[in-house]
Amino acid sequence: MKRRPRWVVRSTLAISASVVMTASLVVATSGQALADPTDDPNSPAFGADAPTDVTLITGDVAHVTTNLDGPPTVTVTPAPRADGSTPQFRVTTFDGEIHVHPSDVAPLIGQRFDPELFNITTLLDQGLDDLTSNVLPVIVEYGDEVSTRNAPFAGEQRELSSVNATAIAVDKTAGVSTGPTTLSSSGVDRVWLDRRIEAQLEYSTGQIGAPAAWDLGLDGSGIRVAVLDTGIDETHPDLSGSVVSHRNFTYEDTEGDLNGHGTHIAGTIGGDGSASDGQFQGVAPGVELVNAKVLDGNAGGYLSWLIEGMEWAVAQDVDVVNLSIGMRAGAPEAPWSPPPSTVSAPPVAPCSSSPPATTAAPVASARPPTRSRR
């Protein structure tokens, strides 16, 4: 059985700030941890909760203390640098989000480092504090001219060939540390936070005119559709014999659906209505389904799982890829936008059923097929 990593667990710590933007400069001594502000009677954090530690991609550790009154307090313990120097740290709060920028990599943030790797609020929200997670998931993108990849971080790796990148669950305990020299010598172009993705809801088949297509005898026969979701319950009577291949990209030990969302989507696309005597038939009951499980039982996953699933689905000769997936409000666009030719040949039509619904996307029937709970 595969071990479920700690980094899929969400942190419960909430970060808030009453100011629109503040900035401060923190100076720390290399190798020396700062005093706990909750133990200092003269500190505004005295008596507050114990600090929550967040290790950055540079190896520096931010200590975040939530206070009874006022914004959080942030101190930083620096990681050792190869040249023996000790960086300064700029701590800013903007629109309620806390950012910590080490002085030695500050010029690279937004250029070669994803700014979210230094957004403490984002890292906490994604469950990446040190108590919850012993790894930091990143996507390392290599330059177009790089022939040999040398990953600059220790940790489990998964290749993402369509975007010339590697997903790495960076092991914080192995001593995370990187800088301009390390990136250049490794052939790394950019490093992105491997963000969490989540399942999203759908709408009714009537909105896309499916009944009119059925009246013309169109049922999707000869079309193969990949469902990138929480997996599919292939034993469901509406889907019996419809799934022609499957693969699991998560850390769960089954390609089956432990959530129900993927089965709902599969039924929306190609369910034949057997469980309801045809009343709740899917959009195209004649299609072949390909089950690419890229979300776990909590309906969550990572961009890297989604990319891997897309690559595999294309290799299964699919005609359509269905994504009912999104990122949380405020998350930036995908770090890159490769041309379709780098992802599929022949072209594949990706469909999203995220709101608002459009006529180009498979969307949900009046009621999802009933799924028996295991």
C-alpha positions, -999 to 999 in steps of 0.1 A, spaced: 0 0 0 13 34 -9 20 58 19 -1 89 19 22 119 23 17 143 51 16 172 27 -19 164 15 -32 174 50 -45 210 53 -32 233 79 -58 247 103 -38 279 111 -55 310 99 -34 341 90 -50 375 90 -38 411 91 -56 444 95 -33 465 74 -32 466 36 6 466 34 34 466 59 71 459 56 99 452 80 135 440 77 145 410 98 182 403 105 192 369 118 225 353 128 234 323 106 227 290 124 212 306 154 175 303 161 157 335 172 141 336 207 105 326 210 85 359 211 58 342 231 82 339 260 92 376 260 70 397 283 80 428 262 69 412 230 34 419 215 33 381 210 37 374 247 11 348 257 1 340 222 1 306 206 35 289 200 50 298 166 42 278 135 74 270 114 74 271 76 105 261 57 111 280 25 126 266 -7 158 284 4 159 263 36 152 294 58 126 288 84 99 314 91 83 313 126 48 327 125 30 336 157 -7 345 158 -14 372 183 -44 378 205 -45 414 192 -30 426 160 -13 410 130 9 379 133 46 382 143 72 367 120 108 359 127 132 340 105 161 315 111 184 315 81 198 284 64 236 282 60 248 296 27 276 281 6 296 313 8 292 317 45 270 348 42 239 356 62 210 372 43 185 397 55 148 390 52 121 415 41 88 406 57 58 423 40 20 420 45 -1 428 15 -39 423 14 -37 400 44 -9 378 29 25 375 45 56 373 23 92 366 34 119 375 9 156 365 16 179 393 3 202 369 -17 174 355 -39 150 385 -39 160 395 -75 150 360 -87 115 360 -71 90 364 -99 117 357 -124 130 322 -116 112 315 -83 74 314 -81 64 342 -57 41 318 -40 71 298 -27 77 328 -4 41 336 4 37 323 40 -1 326 39 -3 304 8 21 278 22 0 276 54 -32 274 35 -19 245 14 -9 226 45 29 231 41 39 242 75 66 220 91 43 203 116 19 192 89 43 185 61 79 172 58 81 180 21 76 210 -1 60 201 -35 75 220 -64 76 218 -102 111 224 -116 111 237 -152 142 233 -173 156 254 -201 149 245 -237 186 239 -244 191 216 -214 200 181 -224 208 167 -190 186 174 -160 202 177 -126 175 182 -100 187 207 -74 166 192 -46 164 159 -28 130 141 -28 106 119 -48 105 129 -84 80 125 -113 88 135 -148 65 159 -167 79 156 -202 52 177 -220 63 208 -201 100 199 -198 97 198 -161 100 175 -130 77 174 -100 97 170 -68 84 165 -33 114 183 -18 124 167 15 127 194 41 146 171 64 174 167 38 184 204 42 165 224 16 187 251 1 192 266 -33 203 299 -49 213 314 -83 244 292 -86 226 260 -79 198 268 -104 222 277 -132 245 246 -127 214 224 -127 200 237 -159 169 249 -140 149 278 -156 121 282 -131 108 267 -99 71 267 -92 50 258 -62 31 226 -70 -3 240 -61 -33 221 -49 -61 216 -73 -97 208 -64 -128 193 -79 -156 216 -91 -193 212 -96 -213 208 -128 -247 216 -144 -275 198 -162 -274 181 -196 -304 201 -208 -282 233 -209 -261 219 -237 -290 204 -258 -281 168 -253 -317 156 -258 -318 171 -293 -286 152 -301 -301 119 -289 -331 125 -312 -307 126 -341 -292 93 -331 -260 108 -317 -248 89 -286 -210 94 -287 -202 60 -303 -166 59 -316 -154 87 -292 -130 81 -264 -132 105 -234 -106 107 -206 -120 117 -172 -93 134 -151 -109 134 -116 -112 114 -84 -113 80 -102 -143 60 -114 -164 34 -97 -162 9 -126 -187 -14 -109 -215 12 -111 -244 -2 -133 -245 30 -154 -209 26 -164 -206 -12 -168 -181 -20 -196 -176 17 -205 -141 21 -189 -115 8 -213 -83 18 -194 -74 33 -160 -44 46 -141 -38 61 -107 -16 92 -103 -23 99 -66 -9 84 -34 -39 62 -28 -37 25 -35 -66 23 -60 -77 38 -92 -113 35 -79 -133 65 -67 -131 71 -30 -149 104 -32 -178 101 -58 -171 131 -79 -153 112 -107 -181 87 -109 -206 115 -111 -186 131 -139 -182 98 -157 -220 92 -154 -226 127 -167 -205 120 -198 -213 84 -206 -237 68 -181 -264 47 -198 -290 52 -171 -293 15 -162 -297 23 -125 -327 45 -132 -343 27 -161 -329 53 -185 -342 83 -167 -308 97 -158 -288 90 -189 -255 108 -194 -247 131 -223 -231 105 -246 -238 69 -234 -220 54 -263 -185 68 -255 -155 48 -242 -142 62 -210 -106 64 -198 -101 67 -160 -72 90 -151 -73 94 -113 -56 127 -105 -76 137 -74 -76 119 -41 -105 109 -18 -107 145 -6 -112 157 -42 -78 174 -40 -45 169 -59 -15 187 -74 -8 203 -107 19 177 -114 -7 149 -110 -29 167 -135 -1 171 -160 10 135 -157 -26 124 -162 -30 145 -193 1 131 -208 -10 95 -201 -45 102 -214 -32 114 -247 -12 82 -251 -45 63 -248 -56 79 -281 -84 99 -265 -105 124 -284 -117 145 -254 -102 152 -220 -127 163 -193 -115 184 -165 -138 194 -136 -109 210 -117 -99 244 -105 -76 262 -81 -87 282 -51 -97 318 -56 -67 341 -59 -44 314 -73 -25 326 -104 -28 311 -138 -9 279 -146 29 287 -147 32 280 -184 9 276 -214 25 251 -238 11 250 -273 -13 221 -279 13 204 -301 35 198 -271 8 179 -253 -10 160 -279 -8 147 -314 -34 144 -330 -51 173 -312 -72 165 -282 -102 187 -272 -99 195 -234 -132 203 -219 -139 219 -185 -172 218 -167 -163 246 -144 -189 274 -141 -202 291 -161 -213 262 -183 -208 264 -220 -219 244 -250 -184 231 -255 -182 213 -222 -198 180 -210 -220 190 -180 -240 172 -154 -273 154 -159 -303 163 -138 -291 139 -111 -258 121 -108 -259 83 -107 -263 69 -72 -231 55 -59 -230 28 -33 -206 38 -5 -179 14 4 
